[in-house]
Amino acid sequence: MKMDADYSRATDGATERRSDGLTVLGLETSCDETAASVVRLSAAGAEVLSSVIHSQIDDHAAYGGVVPEIAARSHVEMIDGVTRRAMAEAGLDWSALDGVAATAGPGLVGGVMVGLSYGKAAALARGLPLIAVNHLEGHAVSARLGAETAYPFLLLLVSGGHCQLLEVRGIGDMSRLGTTIDDAAGEAFDKIAKAMGLGYPGGPALEKLAASGDGARFELPRALLGRKDCDFSFSGLKTAASRLAQTCETEQDRADLADAVQKAIARQLAERSERAMKDYAEAHEHRLFVVAGGVAANKTIRRTLEDLATKHGFAFLAPPMAYCTDNAAMIALAGAERLEKGLTSDIDVAARPRWPLDETRASVDPVHKKTGRKGAKA
């Protein structure tokens, strides 16, 4: 399988919207949610006609994290029923669709293959265009599900597996400004929560516990202070907090540590975002700061970043809470925007465990030098 293959091809021309807009079915199976959604893109913006998500939290809770084999098997069992329900809730039959969009990566490749294969079958059977969507591109456009949002904008994409700052000029046109050199913010949340015995999923549990804590008790390391770029690092914080977790004796100790961790992550996200804002503001009059991804659902982090945006004269936007974590509505919207530009995919498109949004930057300036057969990570 060629990891540098072009996943979209331009057709003879952009797809014209029907009078009521372009309607696309989206499928998402990159991790532990089986999701399907129908989204209509019109001149008035994006309208979510249905959004169905089957969560696998109970399937993985006993293991403290996602088990890829269990996740893939659950996707196989659930994808057809979830899709049928999404179509039913949208009140549409297949003839009303203009295309089928499916996540083709990055993610747990066994799961990605399930949704992508189902999308291929549906597109073939119904004679519809297939649009292979980068899961991260779905997050990048997810704020447009809640409000009409003009390009370009500065994006902080912060999730369980990725932490990046990007200039988003449009669908398929994004430049990486900074990325994590080790762990992502969401990964740090989950692993620290696991060390504290908070169970799975760890991020929301840690946020809840932090509400009654006083983080001033604990001093946590601050990463990359001498660097002037926009990269992130959460590995040192994760290690230090995990060690401190072993010293906590009371529930208040744990609450205080949770608050310290949450504030430390918010501080680093704000520091790097502030650097990116200063550079971005020099080149753009339209100043919009978008925060997307699962960690954008954390209220403390969202509030910290919103205050930062206001300080630097940026409008602030985040997706509605329902579209911060993995969902298929964002995949359907990304697919609709691609379809409108005439960007569709061949039926033999392959699932990708890694798929950087800015592939040019990832290839010439990889953060992880040993990319391996899976390709560059970011």
N, C-alpha and C positions, 0 to 999 in steps of 0.2 A: 504494500500500500504506500503510495506517495504521500508523505506528510506535508509537502509543500504544494499540493494540488490546489487549483483554483476552485473554490466551492460554489461560485456563482458564475453564471454566464449571461451576457446580455442577449436578449432576444432581439427580434427585428425592430422593436420599438417599445416604449413604455406602455404599460397596460393602462388603458383608459378606465376611469371609474365609471360604474353604472351611475344612474341618476341618484341612487341612494348611497353610493360609495362602494368601496372594495370590501368584500367580506371574506375573512380568512379564518380557517380552523388552525389553532396552534396546539402543539403537543410538546410536553416537557417531561423528561425522564432522566435527567442528568445525575440525580443523587437519590434522595429517599422520599420524593413526592412524585406520584403519578398524577399528571395534570393535563386537562384539556380545556380549551376556551375558544369561543367565537368572538371575534372583534371586527367591527365595521369602521373603516377609515373613510371619512368624508371631508368635505370642505370645512365642516364645523369642528373637526377633530376626531378623536378616537372614542368609540362607544363600545363598551364591553357588554355583549349580549348574553354571555354566560361565562362562568369561570368555576370549574369543578376541580377540586384537589383531594386526592386520597393520600393522607399522611401515613408514613410507616413508623412513627415514633414508638409505638408499642412493640413493634417487631424488633427494634434495635436497642430498646432501653436496657435490657439485661446485659448487653455487651458494652455499654458506655459509649457507643459510637456506631457509625454505619458499617455494616458488614456487606461488602459488595455483592456476594453471591445471594444473600437473602434479599437485598434490594432488587437485583435483576429478576429473581423469580417472582417477587411481588408485582413488579411492573408487567411481566408476562400475564399474570392472573388478572390484573386490574385494568389494563389499557383499553380494552374493548368496551367494558362497561362504563368507564369514566368518559370515554369519547361519546358513546351513545347518549349518556346523560347530558353532556354539554350541548349536543345538537338538539336534544329535546327541550332543554331549558331555554335555548335561543329561539325555539319555535320555528326552526328552519329544516328543510330537507337538503340533501346534498346538491341539488340543482341550484340552490341559492348561493353556493360558495364560488369564490373566484380563485381559490388556491388553498393548498395545505402546507403549513409551515411546521417544521419539527426541529428540535434541538439536535445538532449534529456534533456537539462538543462545545467546550471541554467538559469533562466530568468522568464519572465511573463508566468506563467504556461498555461494560455489559448492559448497564441501564440505558445508556445513550442508544445502543443498537436496537433496543426494543422499540422505543418511540420512533426512531428514524425508520425502522423497517415497517412499522404500522403505517407511518405517514406515506411511505413509498407505495404500499399496497393500496391505500385509499386513493392516492393520486392516480395510480394506474387504472384502478377499477372505475373511477368516476371521470377519467379524462381531464384531470385538473393539473395545473402547474405545481411542481414541488419546489419549496424554498427551504434549503438547509440553513438553519440559523445558528449563529454563535451565541451560546447561552449568555455570555458577558455582554454582547450587543443587546440582548433582550433587557438585561438590567440597565444598560445605558439609556434606553429609550423609555424605561418604565415610568418615569415621572410624567411622560406625555399621556399616560392613561388617566391622570387626575386633572390635568390642565393643559390648555393649548400652549405649547412651548416652542419658541422659535429657536432654530440653530443660528449661530453656534453657542456653546456654553462650556463652562469648565465643570468637569465631572470628577467627583470622588466616588469611586466604585469600591465599596467595602463590604466584604462578605466572608463566608467561612473559609473559602479557598483562595481569595484574591483581595488585594489591596492596591489600588492604582489611582493615580491622578491622570486625567486625559483631557485633551482638547477635543471636543466633539463638534465637528463641522457639519455632520449629516450622517445618514445611514451609510455604513461602509467607509466612512472618512473620519478616522480618529487617530490622534497622535499621542503616544505615551509620554508623559512628563515625569512621572516617577512611579515606582512600584516597590513592593516589598522584596528585600534581598534574602529573606528567610521565611518566617511564618506570617500568615495574614492575621488581621485583627480578630476576625471571628474564630479562627483556629486558636488564638491565644485565649480568648474568652472560654471556649469549650474545654481546652486542656487544663486551664487553671481551675475551672469549675469542677472538673473530674478529680483533680488533686485535692480539692476541698470536700469531696464527697457529695456534691450537689446533684449528681445524676445527669441524665441526658433528656432533652438537650440542655447544655450547660449555660449558654449565654443568657436566656431569659431567667433562669434560676438565679444566676449571679446578679443580674440587674435587680431582681426582687429583693434579694438579701441585702444589697448595697443600700437600699432605701433607708435602712435603720442603722447604718454604720457611720463611723467617723474615720475617714481614710488618713487623717493627719497623723495617726499613730504609727503608720508604717512608711518607711522610705524605700521607694522602688527605683531601679536604675532608669536613666534616660539615655536613649540610644542615638548614635550618629550625630552628637551635638557639634562636632567639629566639621561636619560636611555641609556644603552649601547647596546641595541638590534637593530634590523632592522625594527621595527614596525613604522607605520605611524599614524598620526592624523591630520585631516583637519577641525574638527568641530569648534575649537576655531577660526581659520582663517576665516571660513565661517561666523560665527556670527559677528566677528569684522568688516569684510569687508561689510557685509550687513548693519550694523549700520552706517558705514562711508558713504555708498551710499546715505543715507538719508540727508547727509550734503552737497552733491555735488550740486552746483548751476549752473555751466557752463559745456559746453561740454569738456573743457580742464580739469576741475576737474574730470570728469568721465574717461577721457583718462588716467590721472595720476593714478587714483585708479586702473584702469584695468591693467596698467603696474606693479603697486606694487603687485597686486594679482598674476599675471603671474610669476613674479620673485620670490615671496614667495613660490609658489607651486614648481617651478623649483628647488629652493634652498633645500626644504625639500626632494624632490626626490633624489637630488644629495647627500645630507648628508647621507641618509640611504643607498643609493646604494654604496657609498664609503666604508661604514662599511662592507657591504656584499662582496665587491671586495677584501678587505684585508683578510677576512676569506677564501674566495674562492681561492685566489692566493696561500695560504699556502698548499692547497690540490691538486691543478691542475696545470699542466704545460701548457695545452691548455687553453688560456685565451680569451674567447669571451664573450662580453656583448651584449645581445639582448634586445631591447626595443620594446614592442608590445602593441596593444590596441589602442583605439580611441585617447587617449591623445598623443600618439606617433606621431600623425600628426601635433601637435603644433611645429612650427619651432623653437621657442625660447627654449622650453624644449628639443627638439631633439639636438639642438646645444650645450646646457649646458651639457647634458649627454654624447655627443660624445667627448667633451673636457675633461670630467672627465675620460672617458675610456682611452683616449690617455695618460693622466697624469699617470695612474696606469698600463700602459703597456697592456691594453686589446684592442683587435680588437673590432670595434663597428659595429653593424648591426641592422637595423630596416626594417620592411616590406615596400615595395613600398606603396606610399600614398593610392592607391586604395584598399589596403588590411589591412590598419590600423583599419578603422571602420568595423562594422559588415558586413560580406560577406559570401558567401557559398563556395568560393574557399578554404578557410582555413578549412572548415568542410570536404570538399571532400578530401583534402590532409591528414588530420588527419585520416579520414576513410580509405584511401588507405594504410597508414602506419600501421594501425591496421589490416587491411585485410591481408597484407603481412605477418604479424606475426601470422595469424590464429585466430585473435580475432574478433569474430562476436557476435551478440546479438540475444536473443530470441525474438520471435514476440510479446510476451506479455510484453516487456520492457515498463516501465512507465515513463512519463514525471516527471522531478524533478525541483521544484522551486529553490532548493539549491543543490549544488553538488561541494564540495571542491575538488581541484586537489590533494591535499595531505590529503586523508580522515583519515589516521592513525593519523597524527598530529592534525587534526581538532577535532577528537574524544577524544584524550587524553589531548590535550591542546587547548581547544576552546577559541577563542578570545572573543566571545559573550557567556557568561556562560549559559544563558537561551536559549537553541536551539529551543525548541518547537517542534511541530509535523512536521515542514518542514525539520528538521535536522540542522546540524551544517552549519553556513554560510561560514566560512573560516578556 
